[in-house]
Amino acid sequence: GDAIEAVRRAGDARLIVAGDPLEPMEPYRAAADGLEVDWRLGYLPQAEVDRALGQATVAVFAYRPELDQSGALLRALGAGVPAVAYDVGGVAEPVRAFGAGAVVPAGDVDALASAVHVLLSDADALESARAGARRARDELTWDASARAHLALYEEIV
């Protein structure tokens, strides 16, 4: 709901809602009335996820505080798509660490909308965030994770 409202407030924007919903979508469809929304619901094969990310300018993660990580966020960054995310759990960490978009206080729809608007309307801000997403993609790899784990194990053994 917050993502729908933020995109509405951000101005000239289209929203892609993709994936298998965990809750009824009727209230969200009603909230999106008058907004251009592409509903791609249900299980999406990797090719469809890649297609959606290829069509995205910015990914919005208006997650609730009980969510602490996001594979979808890492997929977006891996595709070079910058993100605007609520500061919940570890969701904001890669966005902040790599300058891959914007992090706003959880539940602050005005800040979410403003951050989306900035990235959609300021070419320099968007390119900077895209560069951050590319840095995240290049550094958050399985090989880097393995090296970090080995270094930790060596330290504690």
Secondary structure by P-SEA (a helix, b strand, c coil): caaaaaaaacccbbbbbbccccccaaaaaaaacccccccccccccaaaaaaaaaacccccccccccccccaaaaaaaaaccccccccccccaaaaaaaccbbbccccaaaaaaaaaaaaaccaaaaaaaaaaaaaaaacccaaaaaaaaaaaaaaac
